[in-house]
Amino acid sequence: MPKVEAYCSEGIGLCGKQNECEQRCHASHGPGSQGSCDYTINPPLCTCYYDCPEPPPPPKMCNGGGGLCTITCKDQCCSDRCATKFNQGRGYCDNSAGPWLCQCQYPC
């Protein structure tokens, strides 16, 4: 899968003296960033453009069992069981394999 380049921007105040915008941008976001003054507005404002940080990968999810679901213990009850049994666990009732089972998912 090809990597998509993403650029972020942040307004960092008034432009100030020559190169001040660029210097503040580099101080905030490193040497690969670029400060740009918009002189079409009064007072001129400085915007810093920089590479967006990559988001963290989603956590790997594991599956576990939460027992049987019943007429009195449906999805919310199942999810409550999973939250008690597994850290950050969530659950749902599933009858695709025959019995009505409480299926739990949680970050590994």
Secondary structure as UniProt FT lines:
FT   STRAND          7..14
FT   TURN            18..19
FT   HELIX           20..29
FT   TURN            31..32
FT   STRAND          34..38
FT   TURN            39..40
FT   STRAND          45..51
FT   STRAND          61..68
FT   HELIX           75..85
FT   TURN            87..88
FT   STRAND          90..94
FT   TURN            96..97
FT   STRAND          101..107
//
